[in-house]
Structures are given as structure tokens and as C-alpha cells.
């Protein structure tokens, strides 16, 4: 929320940030027109859309077609006890 407020202020966008108690309430605000946008992680947003009253895709058995990032594929292929994220960037 802080980053969005700062970006809005710096660019004079006039964004009004609305606060919701949880993701379900926030998505409902978007779905009912009380909010014009909803900021969320892309995968979580795809799940929220799939569970919505009027999803653009079937809500059950949904394939998000979200490819696994190269770093995550590498982490599965080369497990490590290292806490250094660079160890997975092979």
C-alpha cells in the first residue's frame, strides 16, 4: 500500500487506496464496482477470478497456464541447503 500511495503521489495519479479486511472482501469491492482496480499477486488474482461470480474461465479444473519460473525449476532440479538465492540461478 505504501508503494502504491508513493507512486500515485509522485506521478500525480490521484489514486485513492481503499482498505479491505481480506482478499475476499477486496475482490468483492472490485466485482461490485466499489473499486476500479485490485492489486494482488498474479497467481492469487487468477484464483480470485476463477472463484468469482462471473469468471472469465471455468472455476473448476482450471489450468492457469502459468509457466514455472526458471529459478524455481532449477531449485527443484538442484535442491540445496544454501540460504543464498543465487545458488538456484544455475
Backbone torsions as a table, in degrees:
resi	resn	phi	psi	omega
1	UNK	NA	-38.2	-180.0
2	UNK	-62.4	-44.9	-179.2
3	UNK	-63.3	-41.0	179.7
4	UNK	-64.6	-43.6	179.0
5	UNK	-63.1	-43.1	178.9
6	UNK	-64.0	-44.1	-179.8
7	UNK	-64.6	-40.4	178.7
8	UNK	-63.4	-43.2	-180.0
9	UNK	-66.8	-45.5	-177.8
10	UNK	-64.2	-32.7	-177.3
11	UNK	-102.9	4.6	179.4
12	UNK	54.4	47.4	-176.7
13	UNK	-85.3	-23.1	-179.6
14	UNK	71.9	29.7	179.9
15	UNK	-74.3	128.4	174.5
16	UNK	-101.0	118.6	-178.2
17	UNK	-87.1	124.5	176.4
18	UNK	-102.5	142.6	-178.8
19	UNK	-107.8	136.4	177.3
20	UNK	-119.8	156.8	-178.5
21	UNK	-72.2	-26.8	179.5
22	UNK	-160.8	178.8	-177.3
23	UNK	-64.5	-36.3	-179.5
24	UNK	-63.0	-44.2	178.9
25	UNK	-66.1	-39.9	179.7
26	UNK	-62.9	-42.9	179.9
27	UNK	-68.4	-36.3	176.9
28	UNK	-61.8	-38.2	176.9
29	UNK	-60.8	-39.7	177.9
30	UNK	-69.2	-46.5	-175.9
31	UNK	-63.7	-32.3	-177.8
32	UNK	-95.9	3.0	176.3
33	UNK	85.4	4.8	177.0
34	UNK	-77.0	-16.1	176.4
35	UNK	-133.3	146.8	-178.4
36	UNK	-93.4	-17.5	-177.9
37	UNK	-151.8	162.0	-178.3
38	UNK	-142.3	120.7	-178.1
39	UNK	-98.4	122.0	-177.6
40	UNK	-162.1	158.4	174.0
41	UNK	-53.7	139.6	-173.5
42	UNK	-58.8	-40.0	-178.8
43	UNK	-70.2	-43.4	178.2
44	UNK	-64.1	-36.7	178.2
45	UNK	-66.1	-39.4	177.9
46	UNK	-61.7	-38.6	177.6
47	UNK	-66.5	-43.3	178.6
48	UNK	-60.6	-40.9	178.2
49	UNK	-64.5	-43.3	-179.2
50	UNK	-63.5	-31.0	-179.6
51	UNK	-89.2	-3.1	-174.8
52	UNK	-70.6	168.9	-179.8
53	UNK	-63.4	-34.0	-176.8
54	UNK	-132.8	69.6	-177.0
55	UNK	-68.1	149.1	177.8
56	UNK	-81.2	-8.5	178.5
57	UNK	-137.9	159.3	178.9
58	UNK	-60.3	133.1	-175.6
59	UNK	-75.5	-19.7	-178.2
60	UNK	-108.4	140.5	179.7
61	UNK	66.2	29.8	-174.3
62	UNK	-77.3	130.7	172.4
63	UNK	-103.3	110.9	-176.9
64	UNK	-73.8	-9.3	-179.3
65	UNK	49.8	41.4	179.9
66	UNK	-99.6	105.6	-175.2
67	UNK	-65.0	144.6	177.6
68	UNK	-68.9	129.9	179.0
69	UNK	-60.7	149.4	-178.0
70	UNK	-56.1	-41.1	-178.7
71	UNK	-64.2	-39.5	179.0
72	UNK	-69.0	-40.8	175.7
73	UNK	-58.5	-42.7	179.8
74	UNK	-64.8	-38.9	179.5
75	UNK	-63.5	-39.5	177.1
76	UNK	-69.4	-38.3	-178.0
77	UNK	-74.4	-29.5	-176.5
78	UNK	-131.7	71.9	-178.6
79	UNK	-57.5	146.9	-178.4
80	UNK	-148.4	151.4	174.3
81	UNK	-91.2	-0.9	-177.1
82	UNK	-68.1	139.5	175.6
83	UNK	-87.1	-3.7	-178.6
84	UNK	-83.3	114.0	-179.5
85	UNK	-57.4	-27.1	179.7
86	UNK	-63.3	-22.2	-179.1
87	UNK	-66.5	-16.5	-179.7
88	UNK	-97.9	-1.7	-175.5
89	UNK	-91.9	36.9	-179.3
90	UNK	-78.9	NA	NA
